[in-house]
């Protein structure tokens, strides 16, 4: 019996909600696609429930997540054990091991290259932790997964990985669909008849606000920290979009997020940061028109499923999405969404570990 041991570090203490959802979705997909005589064991921090959906067994460690992150950064991995270990994030027991004789192998995943390429908004502690763990991955990981080819190329410049980098995309969280009470949820969020959903910070949102003025729409800015609200509102006001029409929101739960996306004229992704675009993939799955800043990551993810534009192209693209192009862009988005599923990602994970 072969056992794939999956690190689920956020089952109790969620630090990165999108990555936590991705890890849970991946485990369930791994269970559904498991080859004969293969099982899944979840490696989890101390505390929490005794079972994990999709896992046949649970290996509970003696440390909580925060302490575990510190210990593994230093290479202290007592009590973890070996075997085939897959980490859906960068937190993994990265130490010297013998893949050839003991069949031990460790794979990590990097969803966000901001700690290396765009660290300014992040805390110093977060940047140092990520950089420290990647250094350990350079030494000890048997493979490093990136979700896009553009990110894989950027990752290759950050260390001597050789041929160990693999590309396995993510997907929307399992069960991410439009809720039956979507209209009521939009009312509760204060959504008018015409609005855009946007991602990004004040530094990149000006073209989106200009486009919103052109089509007489509000803008909902998702996943923004509370401290960013005033700066975002100032940028909007400077181009003629008054504060009441700019809704700066932190993280919404999945039903509210799906309801808001489903009613939008378009999702506008103005930030070209080297990060897997979770909201873009969700919008594609709901058939929402997508307009994105032209970047390597967005080209990989969106392909022909939406519009890639420069800063001066958002206004024209949004007018298209709000008018005659709405149906065409919706169909393109839905078609592109078929490229992303946790079933497909899980099959690639099984193949990767078999190759190792």
N, C-alpha and C positions, 0 to 999 in steps of 0.2 A: 504494500500500500504506500503510495507516494502522498506526502502531505505538503501542501503549500501553506506557509505560515505568513499571514498578512498582518502588518502592523496597523492597528486601529487606535491611534494615540488620542483621538478626540471623541471617544464614545462617552466620556464623562465630562470632560472640560473642553468645550468648543472654543477654539482660538481663531480659526479660519473657517467660517460656516460653509463656504462653497466647497472647500477641500474636504470638510467633514462629510457633507452630503455626497461628494464624489466617492469617498472611500466606502461609505455604506452601500452606495449603488453598485460599486465595483464588486464588492464581496458577494452581493446577491447574484450578480451576473456571472461571477466566477463559479458559484455553486450551480447555476443553471447550465453552464457550459463545461463543467468538469469532465475530463476524460475518464474512462473506466479505471477503477481502482485508484482514484485520486480523491483526497479529502482536503478540507480547508480548516486551518486552525487560526483563530484570532489571537494576536498578541496584544494585550490591553494593559493600561496602567492599573494601579490599585483602585479599589472601590467600584461602585456601579453594579449593573445587572450581571447575573451569572451566565446569561446566554447572549449571543449576538446573531441577528438574523443572517442566514446564509452560511454561518460557520458550524462545522460539525463539533468542534471542541473550542474551548477558550483557555488560553495560557495567561493567567493573571500575574502581573509582576508586583513586587513589593513597594514600588514607588509610585506616587501620583505623577501626573503628566509634567508638571513644572519641574519637579526634582528629576524626573526621567530625562527631560530635555537637557538639563545641566550635566547629568551623569554621562549620557551618551555622547555629548559634545566632547567630553574628556576621555572617551573610550572605555568607560567603566560600564560593562554590560553583563555583570554577573547575574545569573539566574535566567538569562534569556534562552540559551541553548542555540544549536545550529540548525542545519537543514536548509530547505529552500525558503528564503525570506523575501517577501515583496512588501515594500513600503510605498503606499500611495502618496506619500509626501517625502520630505527630506529627513524627517526624524526616523533614524534606523540604527540598529546596533552595528556600526561600521568599525570592525576590527579585523585584524589579520585572520585568515581562515584558509582551509585547504579544499578548494573546489574539486581538484583532480582525484584525490584519494578519499576524502570524507564526504564528498558531494554537497558540501556547504556552499551556498551562494546567497548573495545579498543584492537586491535591486532597489534603487531609490527613484523618486519622481520629483521633477522640478517644474512647478506650475508658473512661477513668477521670477523673472530675472531682475526685478527692480532693485533688490539689495546690492546688486553689482553695477547695473547700468543706469539706474535712476533712484539713488538712495535718499535724496533730499527730504521727502515727506516722512520717511521712516525713522523710528527711534534708533539711537546708536546701538542699544542692546540687541534689537532685532537684526540690524545689519551685521553685527559681529557674529551673532549666532548662526545666521544663514551662511555667512562666508566660512565660518569655522567648520560647519557640517559639510559644505561642499569640498573643502580641503580633505576631509576624511573620506569623502566619496571618491576623490581622485586617487587616493591610496588604496582603498579597500572595496569599493563597489564593483561588482561584476558587470553591471550595466546601469546606465542612467537614462531614465525615460524623460523625454520632453514631448509636449503635446503638439508642436508644429515643427515643420522643417526650418522655418526662420529662427525659431528659438533654439533648435538643435545646433544651427550654425553659430549662433551667438554663444551658446554654452560651450562649444568646442574651443572658443578663444579664451575661456576662463580657466583651463587646466589641461593637463596631458591625459586626455581620455582615450586617445587612439580610436579604435573602432567600437568602443563600448556604448556609444550613444544610440538610443533607439527612439523612434517617433511613434507614440501611441496617443491618439487624441482623446479628449474627454467628451462629455455629453451633458445634456440637461439631467438634473437629478431624476431618479426613477419616480414616475408618477406625477411629473410636472405637467399639469394640464389646466385648462381654463375651468374654474369652479362654476357650479351651477348658479351661484349667487354673485356672479362677476359684476353685474350692473350695480347691485347694492354696495358691493365693496368699492367700486369706483366712486360712488356717491359719498361713501364714508371717507374716502381719501381726498375729497374735494375736487375731483376731476371734472372739467367742463366737457363740452361736446368735442372740441378740437384741442389736441395737445400732442406734444412730442415727449418721448422718454429719452433721456440723455445719460451718458456716463462720461466721467472725466471731471477734472477740477477747473478752477477759475482760469488757469493759464491757457486752457485749450477750448473753452466753451463759447467764446465770443462768436465764432461763425455759426454756431447752433442758434444762439439768441437772435442773430441777424436774420437767419432763416425763419425763425418763429415769428418775428415781426412781419416778414413778407407774407406769411400765410395766416396771420391773425390767430396764432395758437399759443397756449401756455406751454411751459416746459417743466417736466418733472425730472429732477436730477437725482438718480439713484446712487445708493452706496456712498454718499458723501459724509465725511465726519462732521459733527456738529459745529466744529470750529471753522468750517469752510463756508458756512451759510452766508455770512456778511460779505465776504470777498466775492462769492458767486453772484449775489444780488447786485453788488456794485458794477460788475462787468455787464450784467444784463441791463441795468438802468442806463449805463453809458451808451448803449446802442438803441435805446428806446423801448425796452421791454420792462414795464414797471414791476416793482417788487411783488405785488399781489399775484402776478402771473408766473412767478418763479417759485416752484415748490421744491425745496431742498430736503431730501429724505435720506435717512440712514438705511439700514437693511430692513426690507420688508420680508415677512414670512412668505413662503412659496405661493399660497393661494392669492394673497393680495398682490404679489408681484406678477403672477400670471394674469390676474384680472386687469391690472394697470397696463401691462404690455399689450394685451389683446385689444384694448380700446384705443391704442395710440395710432396716430397717423404714420409714425415710423419710430424705430429706434435709431438714434444718432450716436455713434461711437466716435468721439472726437479725439480720444487719447491714443497715440500710437505706441504706448508703453509696451515693453516685451512681456506681456502677461496673457495667459489664456483668457479669452473674453467670454466669461460665463454668461453675461446678459445677452450677448449677441447670439450665442448658441440657443439660449432659451427663446429668444425672439424668432429665430429661424424655425424652431419647432412649432411655434404657434402661427406661422405664416404671416408674421409682421414684417413689412418692408424694412430693410436695414440699409442705412447709409453710414459709411465708415471712412475715417481718415485713412488715406493710402499708406500702408505700412506692410512690412513683411508678414507679420502675424495676421493682420486683417486679410491680406491677399490669400494666405494659406487657408484660413477658416472660411472666408466668404466666397472666394472664387467667383463664379458667375451668379451667386445667389443674392446679390444686392448691388449697391453702387459704391464704388471706391472713388473718393474725391480728395482734392486738395482743399486748403482752407477757404479758397474762394468759390468752391463748388457746392457747398452745403445748401445755399439758398436755392439754386436751380434744382438740385436733387430733391430737396424737401417739397418744392412746388410740384415736381413730378409725382412724388409719392402721395401728395395730398390731392392730386387731380387725376388726370387720365392714366397715369402710370400705376395707380394703386393696385389694381387687380393683377397686372403683370408682375409687379414686384412681390406681391403676396405669393403668387404661384412659384416664382423663382426661389423665394425663401423656403417654402415648404419642400420643394424639390431638393434644395441643398441640405436641409436638415436630415435627410435620409443617410447622409455620410457619417452621422454621429449617433452612436448607440453604445450603451454600456455592454451589450452583448458582443458587439464587434470588438470593443476594447478588451474585454475579458478573454476573448479567443486569442488576441494578439499576446496578452500576458502569458497565457498557457504556452503558446508557441515559443515565446522568449525564454521561459524557464526550461522548456524542453531542449532548446538549442544550447543553453548553458550547460 
